[in-house]
Amino acid sequence: MDFESYDVLVVGGGLAGIRAAIAAVETNPRVKVGMVSKVYPMRSHTVSAEGGAAAALRPEDSYENHAFDTVKGSDYLADQDVVEAFVREAPIELIQMEHWGCPWSRDPDGKISARPFGGMTTWRTCFAADKTGFHMLHAVFQTSLKYPQITRHDEAFVTKLLVEDSRCVGVVALDMKTGRFDAITAKSVILATGGLGRTYAFTTNGNICTGDGMSLAYRAGVGLKDMEMVQFHPTGLPFTGILITEAVRGEGGYLLNNEGERFLKRYVPNKMELGPRDIISRAMMTEFEEGRGFEGPHGKYLHLDVRHLGEKVIDRKLPFMRELGREFVGIDIVKEPIPVRPVQHYMMGGIDADISGATPMAGLYAAGECANVGLNGANRLGSNSLSECLVFGAAAGRAAADYSSAAKPVTANPVDAILWDEARRVEVAYLEKKGGSERIGAIREEMQHEMDAGAGVFRTKEGLQKLIERLGGLRERFGRIKIEDTSKTFNTELTSAMELDFMLEISQTIAVSALAREESRGAHARRDFPQRNDEKYLKHSLVFSRDAAKPRLEYRDVHIENFKPQARTY
Ligand SMILES: Cc1cc2nc3c(=O)[nH]c(=O)nc-3n(C[C@H](O)[C@H](O)[C@H](O)COP(=O)(O)OP(=O)(O)OC[C@H]3O[C@@H](n4cnc5c(N)ncnc54)[C@H](O)[C@@H]3O)c2cc1C
């Protein structure tokens, strides 16, 4: 990779990253934008989103309803000014997607179709069959190609942020094709690196979702917000963790226990299968604990039944689910129920950013799943994330373009020195290291199982303390890893080691934040503190890296406007 310098550098080629890049050049056509991605952009995790994107587009809906559903869904931890801006921008963004060629599914009258989704009080999840992310990512990707101002660096792995005088001035990236380290400088950087699902053993997330951007920001001193808030989706396929979209329940699917009972009547009687994800996941775990789950070769599961919908509806609206059933379970969902269980799916927490995507570090912005702009609080509603990537990706792109127009150019010094140090760090820690015996795969697997056990759907003080201790032990073992592949070309053993390094760090921030929040709110369910405690914890947590072993925590008030906290019942 050649030494490049940009006005705006976007790290991430998913929905948030590409939307940010387009917004930057639309804001100022003179802005030179770079986009770095560790995979070809169309392979970003966005591509696997199935169910849809939320926006109040239909006449029976309103901004206020979408805002209230989002705030209630968040268990009142969302910042309400952010939610307000989001619900107003989301319809504009989805229509923009239409103009960029996204093939939305349509009603007979030609309008964009919507389906109901968990925790939403009306039909507002717009979709393109059950491959919505695939179509949305294509639409933004092909649009980005028309801008000569955007230069892509595909298959470049960012290992460090370049920081000069407390300002972010670019990144150090490993060009995976050549094994060379390069500094890519920029007046502003937008992190849009996606989620961290691979810190867990059982997850819907792709292999590349390893929390890199969160770790990069954390190491540079930026706080991570609400890291205890990890979302578990109720319906993953046992063993693979492949997602069975919430759209299956949106279209009328039933969740059944081993007595053939729609058990959700005991937990979310008014919403049933359309309850929010955190509550349904807990209900399913409780059914398991009380002996009403099925036992399979890969643990306990329940049934998701769509047989009553009929073949025609399934083939028109859920064709991909039928394909997944056939290929990954060996069943035809038209004739048999689907085995499912709760699975790690999404990260509400992330890099501390404001409504424009600005982090507290000058020149550094964040958007999409890696960021926490305050939209999702303690529990994200399904289908808000794709819209979030568009709304806040665009906001970050605009803010970074404006900032870079006024910012000083980046100097070569100390960039050269940082680049040299970083390349040496990686060589010494991984490639030239002798005598190590620990395997990356073994440490990763242990970390993932510890995270499932200690920071899963339900948490306790003892479980979290044990997790922190175990993660410390794994960190120590990581210091003795052995890398056998020393080649320069696509050294995936090296990048896996660096991803594991990021994940060990991020897992620790989840565990520490979860231990400190002695209440239950949204996705964070403490068995030892089962109630929500607004007096003490109606606050965002912020975790900072003091030293690797001991993160530091702070709290910040939640921005409350129209919707005062109430009991969250459905
Ligand atoms: C199976 C599945 C289904 C989903 N379905 C829905 C849905 O129906 N509706 C909804 O709203 N949400 C859904 N979600 C959530 C939603 O898809 C994601 O939150 C969203 O797509 C994340 O987009 P992103 O742009 O933030 O990140 P991603 O799409 O994950 O992209 C991250 C980018 O960062 C790059 N990157 C990461 N680390 C580095 C590094 N070190 N160096 C260089 N580049 C790096 C990657 O290459 C990639 O391009 C789903 C998620 C999953 C897993």
The ligand as an SDF file (V2000), in Angstrom:
LIG
                    3D

 53 58  0  0  0  0  0  0  0  0999 V2000
  -27.0020  -12.2740   11.0420 C   0  0  0  0  0  0  0  0  0  0  0  0
  -27.3670  -10.8520   11.3410 C   0  0  0  0  0  0  0  0  0  0  0  0
  -28.5920  -10.3450   10.9380 C   0  0  0  0  0  0  0  0  0  0  0  0
  -28.9380   -9.0360   11.2260 C   0  0  0  0  0  0  0  0  0  0  0  0
  -30.1580   -8.5680   10.8140 N   0  0  0  0  0  0  0  0  0  0  0  0
  -30.4840   -7.2800   11.0440 C   0  0  0  0  0  0  0  0  0  0  0  0
  -31.7070   -6.7390   10.5590 C   0  0  0  0  0  0  0  0  0  0  0  0
  -32.4900   -7.4020    9.9020 O   0  0  0  0  0  0  0  0  0  0  0  0
  -31.9790   -5.4490   10.8370 N   0  0  0  0  0  0  0  0  0  0  0  0
  -31.1380   -4.6470   11.5430 C   0  0  0  0  0  0  0  0  0  0  0  0
  -31.4350   -3.4750   11.7370 O   0  0  0  0  0  0  0  0  0  0  0  0
  -29.9520   -5.1430   11.9970 N   0  0  0  0  0  0  0  0  0  0  0  0
  -29.6120   -6.4200   11.7590 C   0  0  0  0  0  0  0  0  0  0  0  0
  -28.4200   -6.9020   12.2240 N   0  0  0  0  0  0  0  0  0  0  0  0
  -27.4680   -5.9680   12.8200 C   0  0  0  0  0  0  0  0  0  0  0  0
  -26.8310   -5.1340   11.7240 C   0  0  0  0  0  0  0  0  0  0  0  0
  -26.7530   -5.8780   10.5370 O   0  0  0  0  0  0  0  0  0  0  0  0
  -25.4340   -4.6690   12.0960 C   0  0  0  0  0  0  0  0  0  0  0  0
  -25.4660   -4.0400   13.3390 O   0  0  0  0  0  0  0  0  0  0  0  0
  -24.9000   -3.6650   11.0620 C   0  0  0  0  0  0  0  0  0  0  0  0
  -25.0160   -4.1970    9.7680 O   0  0  0  0  0  0  0  0  0  0  0  0
  -23.4630   -3.3100   11.3550 C   0  0  0  0  0  0  0  0  0  0  0  0
  -22.9770   -2.5300   10.3010 O   0  0  0  0  0  0  0  0  0  0  0  0
  -21.5990   -1.7600   10.4390 P   0  0  0  0  0  0  0  0  0  0  0  0
  -21.4450   -0.9550    9.1850 O   0  0  0  0  0  0  0  0  0  0  0  0
  -21.5440   -1.0590   11.7310 O   0  0  0  0  0  0  0  0  0  0  0  0
  -20.5040   -2.9120   10.4980 O   0  0  0  0  0  0  0  0  0  0  0  0
  -20.1860   -4.1690    9.5510 P   0  0  0  0  0  0  0  0  0  0  0  0
  -21.1710   -4.3450    8.4770 O   0  0  0  0  0  0  0  0  0  0  0  0
  -19.9480   -5.2960   10.4670 O   0  0  0  0  0  0  0  0  0  0  0  0
  -18.8220   -3.7470    8.8780 O   0  0  0  0  0  0  0  0  0  0  0  0
  -17.6240   -3.5970    9.6170 C   0  0  0  0  0  0  0  0  0  0  0  0
  -16.5180   -3.1960    8.6740 C   0  0  0  0  0  0  0  0  0  0  0  0
  -15.3630   -2.8680    9.4170 O   0  0  0  0  0  0  0  0  0  0  0  0
  -14.2250   -3.4480    8.8160 C   0  0  0  0  0  0  0  0  0  0  0  0
  -13.2050   -3.6840    9.8650 N   0  0  0  0  0  0  0  0  0  0  0  0
  -13.3880   -4.2090   11.0900 C   0  0  0  0  0  0  0  0  0  0  0  0
  -12.2120   -4.2790   11.7560 N   0  0  0  0  0  0  0  0  0  0  0  0
  -11.2740   -3.7610   10.9250 C   0  0  0  0  0  0  0  0  0  0  0  0
   -9.8570   -3.5540   11.0150 C   0  0  0  0  0  0  0  0  0  0  0  0
   -9.1460   -3.9130   12.1090 N   0  0  0  0  0  0  0  0  0  0  0  0
   -9.2220   -3.0210    9.9540 N   0  0  0  0  0  0  0  0  0  0  0  0
   -9.9060   -2.6800    8.8230 C   0  0  0  0  0  0  0  0  0  0  0  0
  -11.2320   -2.8510    8.6830 N   0  0  0  0  0  0  0  0  0  0  0  0
  -11.9050   -3.3740    9.7250 C   0  0  0  0  0  0  0  0  0  0  0  0
  -14.7350   -4.7310    8.1940 C   0  0  0  0  0  0  0  0  0  0  0  0
  -13.8930   -5.1460    7.1480 O   0  0  0  0  0  0  0  0  0  0  0  0
  -16.1120   -4.2930    7.6920 C   0  0  0  0  0  0  0  0  0  0  0  0
  -16.0180   -3.7210    6.4130 O   0  0  0  0  0  0  0  0  0  0  0  0
  -28.0460   -8.2110   11.9340 C   0  0  0  0  0  0  0  0  0  0  0  0
  -26.8170   -8.7100   12.3330 C   0  0  0  0  0  0  0  0  0  0  0  0
  -26.4940  -10.0160   12.0670 C   0  0  0  0  0  0  0  0  0  0  0  0
  -25.1840  -10.5470   12.5780 C   0  0  0  0  0  0  0  0  0  0  0  0
  1  2  1  0
  2  3  1  0
  2 52  2  0
  3  4  2  0
  4  5  1  0
  4 50  1  0
  5  6  2  0
  6  7  1  0
  6 13  1  0
  7  8  2  0
  7  9  1  0
  9 10  1  0
 10 11  2  0
 10 12  1  0
 12 13  2  0
 13 14  1  0
 14 15  1  0
 14 50  1  0
 15 16  1  0
 16 17  1  0
 16 18  1  0
 18 19  1  0
 18 20  1  0
 20 21  1  0
 20 22  1  0
 22 23  1  0
 23 24  1  0
 24 25  2  0
 24 26  1  0
 24 27  1  0
 27 28  1  0
 28 29  2  0
 28 30  1  0
 28 31  1  0
 31 32  1  0
 32 33  1  0
 33 34  1  0
 33 48  1  0
 34 35  1  0
 35 36  1  0
 35 46  1  0
 36 37  1  0
 36 45  1  0
 37 38  2  0
 38 39  1  0
 39 40  1  0
 39 45  2  0
 40 41  1  0
 40 42  2  0
 42 43  1  0
 43 44  2  0
 44 45  1  0
 46 47  1  0
 46 48  1  0
 48 49  1  0
 50 51  2  0
 51 52  1  0
 52 53  1  0
M  END
$$$$
